Amino acid sequence: MTRSRAFHRFHRWTAKLRRRSLRNALPEPREGELQAIHPKQDVRCREWQRDQLKDWLEPEALERAS
């Protein structure tokens, strides 16, 4: 392999690595990727809020019933 060919192959390879690392650092989904409908953290937070609201409303419902 000639020196110039090796030089260009090396730079193409490093550019590919650089693009790959930049692509991985992006937070938004890329074209063709499946994305979660609801991220796990949002689901956990929403369920925790529902549970807290349910616990808060139960004593009021018991007071009304008595």
Backbone as a ProteinNet text record, in pm:
[ID]
protein_1_A
[PRIMARY]
MTRSRAFHRFHRWTAKLRRRSLRNALPEPREGELQAIHPKQDVRCREWQRDQLKDWLEPEALERAS
[TERTIARY]
85.4	0	90.4	58.9	141.6	119	210.5	204.7	80.2	47.3	-68.8	-199.5	-205.2	-326.6	-345.1	-239.8	-246.5	-285.7	-231.7	-262.7	-412.3	-468.1	-609.3	-699.7	-660.9	-739.5	-742.6	-628.5	-621.5	-714.3	-713.3	-796.6	-945.5	-978.9	-1118.6	-1163.7	-1075.4	-1106.5	-1126.1	-1036.3	-1050.5	-1175.7	-1209.6	-1331.6	-1454.1	-1450.9	-1561.7	-1578.1	-1468.3	-1475	-1528.9	-1485.1	-1530.5	-1681.1	-1729.3	-1872.4	-1952.9	-1902.6	-1972.1	-1983.8	-1874.7	-1880.5	-1972.5	-1972.7	-2063.5	-2208.3	-2235.8	-2370.6	-2419.5	-2332.3	-2370	-2393.8	-2334.2	-2349.2	-2479.8	-2545.6	-2669.2	-2783.7	-2864.7	-2974.1	-3096.3	-3120.6	-3241.5	-3223.5	-3332.9	-3323.6	-3288.1	-3216.8	-3177.6	-3281.4	-3277.7	-3373.6	-3365.9	-3481.1	-3486.8	-3479.6	-3455.7	-3448.5	-3585.4	-3613.4	-3735.5	-3713.7	-3814	-3801.1	-3911.6	-3881.3	-3977.6	-4091.3	-4212.5	-4328.3	-4322.2	-4294.6	-4281.9	-4150	-4057.6	-3931.7	-3957.6	-3872.8	-3891	-3905.7	-3822.7	-3825	-3959.6	-4016.6	-4146.5	-4255.9	-4251.4	-4351.8	-4341.2	-4218.8	-4200.1	-4252.6	-4220.4	-4262.8	-4414.7	-4477.3	-4622.8	-4690.8	-4639.7	-4698.9	-4680	-4565.7	-4542.2	-4639.6	-4663.9	-4757.8	-4900.3	-4939	-5071.7	-5087.6	-4983.1	-4987.5	-4999.3	-4924.4	-4931.1	-5068.4	-5124.3	-5256.3	-5363	-5350.1	-5444.2	-5438.1	-5316.3	-5301	-5357.9	-5347.7	-5395.2	-5548	-5607.2	-5752	-5826.4	-5765.1	-5832.7	-5887.9	-5815.1	-5872.2	-5995	-5997.1	-6112.5	-6234.3	-6215.6	-6326.3	-6380.3	-6292.3	-6337.5	-6414.8	-6374.4	-6444.4	-6584.7	-6598.2	-6730.1	-6822.7	-6767.5	-6848.7	-6902.3	-6830.4	-6875.9	-6969.8
-116.8	0	123.7	215.8	335.7	424.5	515.1	604.2	693.3	749.5	838.9	761.9	639	559.5	528.6	492.3	464.5	590.7	703.5	831.4	861.3	846.8	876.2	775.5	650.3	550.3	579.7	619.6	652.8	770.1	872.5	989.7	959	873	831	753.2	668.6	589.3	679.2	776.9	866.1	953.4	994.2	1072.8	988.7	862.1	771.5	757.4	741.2	731.5	860.1	973.2	1102.7	1119.1	1085.1	1094.5	1001.6	882.9	786.1	837.6	893.9	944.6	1065	1151.9	1265.9	1220.5	1121.3	1068.3	1009.5	940.8	880.7	984.3	1102.1	1206	1283.4	1271.3	1344.8	1284.5	1368.3	1315.3	1274.5	1336.7	1305.8	1176.8	1107.2	982.2	1008.8	915.9	928.8	864.3	895.4	841.1	688.7	625.9	481.5	415.3	490.9	433.3	434.6	331.6	329.8	413.5	488.3	567.5	528.8	540.1	505.2	606.4	556.2	645.9	729.6	663.6	732.8	690.2	782.2	745.4	692.2	602.7	535.4	633.9	736.7	832.2	904.5	939.7	1006.2	914.7	788.4	692.3	675.3	660.8	646.4	768.6	886.1	1010.4	1021.6	992.3	1000.8	900.8	777.7	677	714.7	771.8	815.8	926.8	1020.7	1129.2	1075.8	978	918.3	849.3	779.6	710.5	810.5	918.6	1021.1	1087.1	1114.9	1175.9	1081.9	953	853.2	848.1	847.7	846.2	973	1083.6	1210.6	1218.1	1157.4	1163.6	1060.8	950.6	846.6	895.8	971.1	1017.7	1107.2	1188.1	1273.7	1190.4	1085	998.5	924.3	884.6	817.1	912	1039.2	1138.1	1162.1	1166.6	1189.5	1070	950.6	831.1	817.8	874.4	858.3	966.8
0	0	0	-86.1	-95.5	25.5	42.6	158.3	153.1	37.9	29.1	50.9	0.5	20.1	168.2	235.3	378.9	456.1	414.3	478.1	467.6	348.5	327.2	399.4	398.7	470.6	619.7	673	816	848	765.5	792	771.5	678.2	663.1	786.7	837.6	956.1	1079	1098.2	1213.8	1200.3	1078	1057.5	1090.4	1053.7	1084.4	1235.3	1306.4	1452.7	1514	1461.9	1511.9	1489.1	1370	1341	1431.2	1451.3	1536.5	1679.6	1732.5	1870.1	1881	1779.4	1782.2	1772	1689.2	1674.4	1806.3	1876.4	2004.6	2112.4	2099	2200.3	2184.4	2069.4	2046.4	2126.7	2192.6	2272.9	2191.3	2076.2	2000.4	1920.6	1897.9	1822	1675.8	1618.9	1479.2	1390.4	1263.3	1168.1	1167.4	1172	1167.9	1304	1410.2	1544.2	1609.5	1685.6	1763.4	1887.8	1925.4	2047.1	2143.9	2269.5	2373.1	2372.6	2390.2	2394.3	2521.5	2632	2760.6	2823.4	2840.1	2906	3047.6	3091.3	3220.2	3335.8	3336	3446.6	3452.9	3337.7	3336.2	3388.8	3351.2	3398.3	3549.4	3599.2	3744.8	3819.4	3768.6	3834.2	3833.6	3720.9	3710.2	3803.9	3808.9	3897.6	4044.2	4077.9	4215	4251	4158.2	4184.2	4201	4118	4132.1	4267.1	4309.2	4437.4	4551.7	4546	4649.8	4653.1	4536.1	4528.6	4584.9	4553.1	4604	4757.3	4813	4958.5	5021.5	4954.5	5006.9	5002.2	4898.2	4882.5	4966.6	5004.3	5081.2	5214.7	5295.4	5423.9	5403.4	5299.2	5273.5	5238.7	5160	5123.3	5245.7	5337.6	5459.9	5549.8	5556.4	5637.1	5584.1	5452.3	5391.8	5416	5415	5433.2	5574.5	5672.6	5811.3	5857.1
[MASK]
++++++++++++++++++++++++++++++++++++++++++++++++++++++++++++++++++

